[in-house]
Amino acid sequence: MRIAVLSDIHGNLPALKAVLRDLAHRRVDTIVNLGDSLSGPLQPTETAAFLMAQPWVQLAGNHERQLLDFAPERRGPSDRYAHSQLSSETFEWMAKLRPAQPLNEEVFLCQGTPRSDIEYFLDTVDAPRVRAATPDEIDERLGPVSNAVVVCGHTHIPRMVRSRTGQLLVNPGSVGLQAYEDENPDYHVVENHSPNARYAIVEKQGGTWQAHLLAVPYDHAGAADLARQRGRPDWEVALLYGRIKAANPPLQPTASGGG
């Protein structure tokens, strides 16, 4: 079995389509999307229409929950823009998505951790940066989930580790946004230092699960120009360079993850 794992698209439809073109040559059996699909200043409406037409298993990320549940004054700028663009049909679709669920007996899917859509799983905030999580931290966040493979998103950081019991834990990184800043639980930045779209393939060969972390070039300059037109210079820099502009002030604590 070969599973393509996508996450954190954030309305970046050109990046998503580039990933799918790359996937066309890799003979996967199924595609899963771990959520945080629409929030951002790019193309939330077009991305929603595309995703709603797919037969994939798809999750709700924290941004889907925030778009559905947060009062206007609590929404960050990315959620505010997406919320203003999305249709009632899209909100109904989002409301049916779950933040975590098994794909099958061997594979478990979650946006953050199995217990929370805003908790970092394989990384830990060590403000103002993040670091790889320790084995103790991973075990505590994993909880009772015993599937051979657990895939997660949320941090936008591609990472692959083994739990103490040998479970394969994989974060594919973000399809659509390679840097962001966040106030939760303390101000920190995430930077992948490359604009390429990220995803992963998880496969079972000879009875053993393994993963491949992949980076795909796309027209990131065009996406950055769209962010600039929408009045988001922070996203423009993140999309161009996979970094956060040093002069950016800390965000207001209105939303979590992905700007």
N, C-alpha and C positions, 0 to 999 in steps of 0.2 A: 504493500500500500504506500502510495506517495501522496502526501497532503500538502497543498500550498497554503501557507498561513500569512494572511494580510492583517494589518492593524493600523489604526490612527491615520486614516486617509485625509481627514480634515478638509474635505471639499476640494481636494487637489485632483481633479479629474484627469488632467494630462499625465500626472505621475501614475495614477491608477492604470490608465490605458497602456502606458509604457511597461508596467509590471506585467500586465496581461499579455502583451506582445511577447515579452520574454518567456512567460509561462508556456506559450503555445509550442515552444520547442522542447519542453521538458517532460511531457507526457505524465501529468499528474492525474490522480484518480478523482480528487475532489478539492475544492477551494473553501476555506473558511475565512470569515472576516470578524475580527475581535472587537470592533466598535470604535467609537470616537470618529465617526465617518464624515460628519457634515460641518461641524463647527469651524468657522474661519471666514476670512474675507474674500474667498476665491469663488467657487462655483457650487454652493450648497444645493441649489435647486437641481442643477444638471446632474450632480453626483447622486442625489437622492433618486432621481428618475432612473439612472443607470443601475444603482444597487437594488432598487425595488423590483427590477426585471430579472434579477439573477436567481438561480436555484440554490445558491449557497446557504450553508448555515451561517447566520450572522448574529452577533451579539450587540447589546447596548453598552456603550461606554459611559463614563461619568458625564460626558458632554450631552449624550442623548437624555440622560436623566435630568441634567440641568436645563436643557431646552424645554423639557416637558414640565418640570416642577418649580423652577426658580421664578420668583417674582422679578419683574423688570429691573428693579434697583439692585438685585443681586447678580445679574448677568454681567460677565465680562464682555469686552468689545467683540470678541469672536462669536460668542453666543448671541449677542444682541443682533449682529448682522445676519447670522444664519436664521434666527427666529423671525426676523422681519421678512425673509424671503420664502420660507417654507410653507407648503400648502397643508390644509387640514388632512388630506390623504397621507401626507408624509408623517404628520404627527401621529396618526392612527397606526401607521406601520411601525414607527419607533416604539410606541407603547406596547407592542406585542413582543418586543425583543427582550431577551434575558441577559443579565450581566455575566453569568457563568452557567455552564452546562456541560455534561459529557457529550462527546461526539459519538463515542462507542465505548465498549468495555475497557479499551486500552488508552484512550486519549480524552483528556479533560481540557475544556476551553474556558478561559476567563479573561476579562479585560484588565483588571488589576491583580488581585489575588483571588483565590476561591471564595473568600469571605467578604471582599470589599472591592468596589470599582474605583476607589481613590487611593488604595494602598499600593506602594511600590513593592514588587515581589523580589526581583533579582538584584535590585539596587537599593541603596539607602541614602537618604539626604544627609550629607555632612556639609552643611552650609558654609560657603555659598555654592558648593558643587555637590555631586553625588559620587558615591563609591560603590564597588561591587558589594553585595550583601554577604554577610558571614554565613557559614553553615548553620549556626544556631538561629540566626534571623530567618533564613529560608525555611528551616524546619518548623519554626513557630508560625510563619505565614502559610505554609502548606497545610497545616492542620491534619485532619484525618484523610485527606484525599490520597488515594493509593494507586491511582492509574499509572501505568508505565510511562506515559508522556503527559506533561502539563504545559500548555502554551499560554502565554500572557502577552499583554501589550502595555499601554499607558505611559511608560517612561520614555518611549521613542528610542531607546538604546538597544541595539542588537546585542543579544547575549545568550550563551548556551552553557549550562552547567549540569552537573549530576548531583542529585540529592545524596544524602548519606546512605540511603537504601538503594541507590542506583537508578532512580527515576530520572528521565531526561526532561529538563526544564528549559524552555526556549522562549525568548522574546525576539520576534522577527524584526524589531525596530519599526519605524514609521514609514508608511508609503509616502505621506504628503508633507511632513514638516520635520526638518532635521535639527532644529534648535528651538528652545523656548525658555521662558523664565516663569517662575511660579512662586507664590507666597506660602504654600502649604507643604509641610507644617512650619517651615521657615523659608525665607527668601533663598532661592537657589536657581542655577541655570543648568540646562542640559544642552550640550553642543556635540554634534557628531563630526564637525569639521569637514563635511562634504555635502553637496547638494543632492546626491543621488538618492533615488527612491529605494527603500529597503523592504525586503520580505524574506520569508524562509520557506524551505521545503523540508518536511519531516517525513522520513520513510523508514520502513521496516525491511531489513535485508538479513537473510540468514537467521531470523529470530531475534535480531538486535535492532533497536530503534536508534537512528542517528539523524542529525539535522545539518542543513547547509544554509548559511546566512548569505544572502545575495544582495548586491547593490546594482541598481539599474540607472543609467543616465536618461534624462528626459529634458524637455525644454524648460528648465528651471528658470531661465532668464525671463521667459514669457510669463511664467507664474509670478515671479517677483515683480514684473511690471504691472500685472493686474493688482497685486497687493498695494503697490504704490498708488495706483489710480483710486483704490478704495480708501486711501488715507492711512495705511498701515506700514510705515517705514520699518517697524520692528520685524514684521513678516518679510518685507522686501529683503532685508539683510539676511535673515534666517534662511530664506529660500535660495538666495544667491550663494551663500558661503557655508551654510550649516553652522553658523555662529550667531551669537547675540552681540549687538552693537554695545560697546563698553559704556557709552554715555546714557543708555536707557535707564530711566529711574525705576525703582521697584514698583511692581504692579500693586493695585489695590486688591485686597483679599476677597474678591467677589466670586471667583471660580477656580477650578482646579485643573491644571494640566493643559498643555497645548496652546496656550495663549488665549 
